[in-house]
Amino acid sequence: MSLPPYNVDEIVTLLKGTNIPTVLVEGKDDINVFRLIEKRVAYSVKGINFIPCGGKDILFNVYRRKNEFPSKKIAFLADRDMNLFKDRTTHLKEIVWTKGYCIENDIFAGSNLLKFLSTKERSEFEATVKEICRWFAFEVEKYFRSEEFIVRYSIYEICRDHPSKLCSKFLVEIGFKEPDGELLNDIILNYKLKLRGKQIFQVLVRILTTKDRYSSFSKDNLIEIALRVNQKNIYINNLIKKISSVLDEI
């Protein structure tokens, strides 16, 4: 059984008492990514403690109390999320942000994972991504209007009737309307960074775990391969540089 995440007061107390350079991240998945990275000599993250906050809200609330541990070497890392499209976090200037929507986007965009797909699989992947971009652009527009948006749907809900088509019942359930064409084209052209990375990996995993494939890959497999094989991922490298820079300035 996993332990419950720390609350804000507990994290602040931990930071006040530590002398180890520390990076606060949103969740445990982020820690797993950086634990893979720190095993590579090229990176300067050895000796750094990573603390999962259990969500962006807790991370932001700890950040707002950073004046309580001013001399400590602390960095904050967060997914850009919808702020990628319209930034509402300009007051959080010292946080290190992902380049893409989330850490999965930075991993995928700087990887060669599409080489695992055959020509047929690549066509299926691209067709599915374009369809999911239609739904995602609809949610982005709700964000623009300051309405409640939901991006947690899995591709098995979004494309439940056909692997490469939006489910008509799902579209009715969410009150779907076709998004602005310019916004949609922008997300499609830049999907590696702008379409939520969790859905991108879901599409990859679904295709790479079909029964007729010689080998199968889980999301964890793909992330580890992406980080270990391509050590020149500019997005991940830049995250490390920014984190190191923040810690060195303190």
C-alpha positions as CSV (number, residue, x, y, z in Angstrom):
1,M,0.0,0.0,0.0
2,S,1.4,3.4,-1.0
3,L,1.7,6.1,1.6
4,P,-0.5,9.2,1.3
5,P,1.2,12.3,-0.2
6,Y,2.6,14.9,2.1
7,N,0.4,18.0,2.8
8,V,1.7,21.5,2.4
9,D,2.7,22.0,6.1
10,E,4.6,18.7,6.1
11,I,6.5,19.6,2.9
12,V,7.4,23.0,4.3
13,T,8.7,21.4,7.5
14,L,10.8,18.9,5.5
15,L,12.3,21.7,3.4
16,K,13.2,23.8,6.5
17,G,15.1,20.9,7.9
18,T,17.0,19.6,4.9
19,N,20.5,20.5,3.7
20,I,20.2,18.5,0.5
21,P,19.4,20.2,-2.8
22,T,15.7,19.4,-3.4
23,V,13.4,19.4,-6.4
24,L,9.6,19.5,-5.8
25,V,7.6,17.8,-8.6
26,E,3.9,17.2,-9.1
27,G,3.8,13.4,-8.7
28,K,5.7,10.1,-8.5
29,D,5.8,9.7,-12.3
30,D,8.1,12.8,-12.5
31,I,10.4,11.3,-9.9
32,N,10.7,8.0,-11.9
33,V,11.7,10.1,-14.9
34,F,14.4,11.9,-13.1
35,R,15.7,8.8,-11.3
36,L,16.3,7.3,-14.8
37,I,18.1,10.5,-15.8
38,E,20.3,10.7,-12.8
39,K,21.9,7.3,-13.6
40,R,23.5,9.0,-16.6
41,V,26.8,10.6,-15.9
42,A,26.1,13.5,-18.3
43,Y,23.6,15.0,-16.0
44,S,24.3,16.8,-12.7
45,V,21.3,15.6,-10.7
46,K,23.1,13.1,-8.5
47,G,22.7,13.9,-4.8
48,I,19.4,15.7,-5.4
49,N,16.3,14.8,-3.4
50,F,13.0,14.7,-5.2
51,I,9.7,15.2,-3.4
52,P,6.3,14.5,-5.0
53,C,3.6,16.9,-4.0
54,G,0.6,14.9,-5.1
55,G,-0.5,17.6,-7.5
56,K,0.0,21.0,-8.9
57,D,-2.0,22.9,-6.2
58,I,0.1,21.6,-3.4
59,L,3.3,22.4,-5.3
60,F,2.1,26.0,-5.9
61,N,1.1,26.4,-2.2
62,V,4.5,25.3,-1.1
63,Y,6.1,27.7,-3.6
64,R,4.1,30.6,-2.1
65,R,5.7,29.8,1.2
66,K,9.3,29.7,-0.1
67,N,10.1,32.7,2.0
68,E,10.0,30.3,5.0
69,F,13.1,28.5,3.7
70,P,15.0,31.2,1.9
71,S,18.5,29.7,2.3
72,K,17.7,26.2,1.1
73,K,18.5,24.9,-2.3
74,I,15.0,24.2,-3.6
75,A,13.7,24.1,-7.1
76,F,10.1,23.6,-8.3
77,L,9.2,21.7,-11.5
78,A,5.7,21.7,-12.9
79,D,3.9,20.7,-16.1
80,R,2.8,23.6,-18.2
81,D,-0.6,22.1,-18.9
82,M,-3.1,24.6,-20.3
83,N,-0.8,27.5,-19.6
84,L,0.9,26.4,-22.8
85,F,-2.0,28.0,-24.7
86,K,-2.7,31.0,-22.5
87,D,-0.3,31.7,-19.6
88,R,-2.0,32.4,-16.3
89,T,1.0,31.7,-14.1
90,T,3.2,34.8,-14.8
91,H,3.3,35.4,-11.0
92,L,5.1,32.0,-10.6
93,K,8.3,33.1,-12.3
94,E,10.8,30.9,-10.5
95,I,9.1,27.6,-11.3
96,V,10.8,25.4,-13.9
97,W,8.2,24.6,-16.5
98,T,8.1,21.8,-19.1
99,K,8.4,22.9,-22.7
100,G,5.3,20.9,-23.7
101,Y,2.0,20.3,-22.1
102,C,3.5,17.8,-19.6
103,I,6.7,15.8,-18.9
104,E,5.5,13.1,-21.2
105,N,5.4,15.6,-24.0
106,D,9.0,16.6,-23.4
107,I,10.1,13.0,-23.4
108,F,8.1,12.1,-26.5
109,A,9.0,15.2,-28.5
110,G,12.7,14.6,-28.1
111,S,12.6,10.8,-28.7
112,N,12.7,8.4,-31.7
113,L,9.8,6.3,-30.4
114,L,7.9,6.6,-33.7
115,K,10.5,4.4,-35.3
116,F,9.0,1.4,-33.4
117,L,5.9,1.7,-35.7
118,S,5.6,0.1,-39.1
119,T,4.3,2.1,-42.0
120,K,0.8,0.8,-41.4
121,E,1.0,1.5,-37.6
122,R,2.4,5.0,-38.3
123,S,-0.7,5.7,-40.4
124,E,-3.0,4.5,-37.7
125,F,-1.1,6.5,-35.1
126,E,-1.3,9.7,-37.1
127,A,-5.0,9.2,-37.9
128,T,-5.8,8.6,-34.2
129,V,-3.8,11.6,-33.0
130,K,-5.6,13.9,-35.5
131,E,-9.0,12.8,-34.2
132,I,-7.9,13.2,-30.5
133,C,-6.7,16.7,-31.4
134,R,-10.2,17.6,-32.4
135,W,-11.5,16.7,-28.9
136,F,-8.5,18.3,-27.2
137,A,-8.9,21.6,-29.1
138,F,-12.5,21.6,-27.9
139,E,-11.3,21.4,-24.3
140,V,-8.7,24.1,-24.9
141,E,-11.4,26.5,-26.1
142,K,-13.3,25.8,-22.8
143,Y,-10.1,26.8,-21.0
144,F,-10.0,30.0,-23.0
145,R,-13.5,30.8,-21.9
146,S,-12.6,30.0,-18.2
147,E,-15.1,27.1,-18.3
148,E,-14.5,23.8,-16.7
149,F,-12.5,21.5,-18.9
150,I,-11.6,17.8,-18.6
151,V,-8.5,16.3,-20.2
152,R,-8.3,13.1,-18.1
153,Y,-10.3,11.0,-20.5
154,S,-8.4,8.0,-21.9
155,I,-8.3,7.2,-25.5
156,Y,-10.4,4.1,-24.7
157,E,-13.2,6.5,-23.8
158,I,-12.6,9.0,-26.5
159,C,-12.3,6.4,-29.3
160,R,-14.3,3.6,-27.8
161,D,-16.1,2.4,-30.9
162,H,-13.3,2.7,-33.4
163,P,-9.5,3.0,-32.7
164,S,-9.1,6.0,-35.0
165,K,-12.4,7.8,-34.7
166,L,-14.0,9.9,-32.0
167,C,-16.9,8.0,-30.4
168,S,-20.2,9.7,-31.3
169,K,-21.7,8.8,-27.9
170,F,-18.7,10.3,-26.1
171,L,-19.1,13.5,-28.2
172,V,-22.8,13.8,-27.2
173,E,-21.9,13.2,-23.6
174,I,-19.4,16.1,-23.5
175,G,-21.5,18.5,-25.6
176,F,-18.8,18.5,-28.3
177,K,-18.6,21.4,-30.8
178,E,-16.1,21.5,-33.6
179,P,-13.2,23.8,-32.5
180,D,-11.7,26.7,-34.3
181,G,-9.8,25.6,-37.3
182,E,-6.7,27.6,-36.7
183,L,-6.4,26.3,-33.2
184,L,-7.0,22.7,-34.3
185,N,-4.4,23.0,-37.0
186,D,-1.9,24.4,-34.6
187,I,-2.3,21.5,-32.2
188,I,-2.2,18.9,-35.0
189,L,1.0,20.4,-36.4
190,N,2.6,20.7,-33.0
191,Y,1.0,17.7,-31.4
192,K,4.2,16.4,-29.9
193,L,4.3,19.3,-27.5
194,K,0.7,20.5,-27.5
195,L,-1.5,17.4,-27.3
196,R,-1.5,16.1,-23.8
197,G,1.3,13.6,-23.6
198,K,-0.6,11.0,-21.6
199,Q,-3.0,10.5,-24.5
200,I,-0.1,10.3,-27.0
201,F,1.5,7.5,-25.0
202,Q,-1.8,5.8,-24.7
203,V,-2.1,5.7,-28.5
204,L,1.4,4.4,-28.8
205,V,0.9,1.7,-26.2
206,R,-2.4,0.6,-27.8
207,I,-0.7,0.1,-31.1
208,L,2.4,-1.5,-29.7
209,T,0.5,-4.1,-27.7
210,T,-1.7,-5.5,-30.4
211,K,-1.7,-9.3,-30.5
212,D,-0.1,-9.8,-33.9
213,R,3.1,-7.8,-33.0
214,Y,6.4,-9.6,-32.4
215,S,7.1,-7.5,-29.3
216,S,5.0,-5.3,-27.0
217,F,5.8,-2.2,-25.0
218,S,4.1,-0.6,-22.0
219,K,4.2,3.1,-21.2
220,D,7.0,2.6,-18.7
221,N,9.0,0.6,-21.2
222,L,8.7,3.4,-23.8
223,I,9.6,6.1,-21.3
224,E,12.7,4.2,-20.1
225,I,13.8,3.5,-23.7
226,A,13.3,7.1,-24.7
227,L,15.4,8.4,-21.9
228,R,18.1,5.8,-22.1
229,V,18.5,5.6,-25.8
230,N,18.3,9.2,-26.7
231,Q,20.6,11.2,-24.4
232,K,20.4,14.3,-26.6
233,N,16.7,15.0,-25.9
234,I,16.8,18.8,-26.0
235,Y,13.7,19.3,-23.9
236,I,14.8,17.0,-21.0
237,N,18.3,18.4,-21.2
238,N,16.9,22.0,-20.9
239,L,14.9,21.0,-17.9
240,I,18.0,19.7,-16.2
241,K,19.9,22.8,-17.0
242,K,17.2,25.0,-15.7
243,I,16.9,23.0,-12.4
244,S,20.7,23.1,-12.0
245,S,20.7,26.8,-12.6
246,V,18.0,27.5,-10.0
247,L,19.8,25.4,-7.4
248,D,23.2,27.1,-8.2
249,E,21.7,30.5,-7.7
250,I,20.6,29.9,-4.2
